[in-house]
Structure formats: C-alpha cells, structure tokens
C-alpha cells in the first residue's frame, strides 16, 4: 500500500492506495504533465477549470484506448472504429463547451 502527497492547483492532500509509491508518483507526474498542457492553452483558467479539462482529456485518452482494444479483439473494420472515434471526439468537444459556459 502506498501513500502520495499531492500538492498542485492550490490544493494539498495525501492519498493512500493499493499501489506502490513509485507507481503513484508516476501517475501524479503524468497528471501534472496533462495539467501543464491545459495551462498552456489558456493561462487564465481557474484551478477547477484546469482540473476538469485535464480529467476530460484523460477520459478521452482512456476511452480511445479502450475502443482500440475492443476493435482489435472483435476485429472491427477501420470504418466502424473511425465512426466511434468521431463520436467520442464530438461528445468530448460538446462537454468542454458546456463546461466553458458554466465556468
């Protein structure tokens, strides 16, 4: 069981998880890279906006990877996989737009 002290976006807290410390540090490092990329897009975003957009970007990345896996396992044609990817991108952009309107 590992512990990880998180200090970012104006918050500080510690988590405990069923993973080792090294793995948790790698996850945090990856998340920090994502948030840095989001900050570069618009430096005037609030920490909440940065966190939400970073989460959406990670969800998009994960979902696309899962779709690739499903396509390989079921041997889905590239045309079907492409339409799924376009739908995911459309929904992601729609969510980002809604978040921008609310914030």
C-alpha positions in Angstrom: 0.0 0.0 0.0 1.4 3.4 -1.0 0.9 7.0 0.1 1.2 10.0 -2.1 1.3 13.7 -1.1 -0.3 15.8 -3.7 0.4 19.5 -4.0 -1.0 21.2 -7.0 -3.6 23.6 -8.4 -3.7 25.3 -5.0 -4.6 22.2 -3.0 -2.6 19.9 -0.8 -3.6 16.5 0.5 -2.4 12.9 0.9 -3.9 9.8 -0.5 -3.4 6.1 0.3 -3.9 3.5 -2.4 -3.3 -0.2 -3.0 -0.4 0.6 -5.3 3.3 1.2 -4.5 4.7 4.7 -4.0 6.7 4.6 -7.3 3.5 3.9 -9.3 1.6 6.6 -7.6 4.4 9.1 -8.3 4.3 8.1 -12.0 0.6 8.7 -12.1 0.9 12.1 -10.4 3.7 13.1 -12.8 1.6 12.1 -15.8 -1.4 14.1 -14.5 0.9 17.1 -13.8 2.0 17.0 -17.5 -1.6 17.0 -18.6 -2.5 20.0 -16.4 0.6 21.8 -17.6 -0.6 21.3 -21.2 -4.1 22.6 -20.3 -2.5 25.7 -18.6 -0.6 26.4 -21.8 -3.8 26.6 -23.8 -5.2 29.4 -21.5 -3.2 30.7 -18.6 -6.3 32.5 -17.1 -8.2 29.3 -16.2 -9.1 28.6 -12.6 -7.7 25.6 -10.9 -11.1 24.0 -11.1 -11.3 24.5 -14.8 -7.8 23.1 -15.2 -8.6 20.0 -13.2 -11.9 19.4 -15.1 -10.4 19.8 -18.5 -7.4 17.6 -17.6 -9.9 15.0 -16.4 -11.8 15.2 -19.7 -8.6 14.9 -21.7 -7.6 11.8 -19.7 -11.0 10.3 -20.1 -10.8 10.9 -23.8 -7.4 9.2 -24.0 -8.6 6.2 -22.0 -11.8 5.8 -23.9 -9.9 5.9 -27.2 -7.5 3.2 -26.0 -10.4 1.0 -24.8 -12.1 1.5 -28.2 -8.8 0.4 -30.0 -8.7 -2.7 -27.8 -12.3 -3.6 -28.5 -11.7 -3.1 -32.2 -8.7 -5.4 -32.2 -10.5 -8.1 -30.1 -13.6 -8.1 -32.3 -11.7 -7.4 -35.5 -14.0 -4.4 -36.2 -13.4 -2.8 -39.6 -11.5 0.6 -39.5 -14.6 2.3 -40.9 -16.6 1.4 -37.8 -13.8 2.3 -35.4 -13.4 5.7 -37.2 -17.0 6.5 -36.7 -16.8 5.6 -33.0 -13.7 7.9 -32.6 -15.5 10.7 -34.3 -18.5 10.3 -32.0 -16.2 10.3 -29.0 -14.5 13.5 -30.2 -17.8 15.1 -30.8 -19.0 14.3 -27.3 -15.8 15.5 -25.8 -15.9 18.8 -27.5 -19.6 19.2 -26.5 -18.7 18.5 -22.8 -15.8 21.1 -23.0 -18.2 23.6 -24.5 -20.8 23.1 -21.7 -18.1 23.4 -19.0 -16.8 26.6 -20.6 -20.3 28.0 -20.5 -20.9 27.1 -16.8 -17.5 28.4 -15.6 
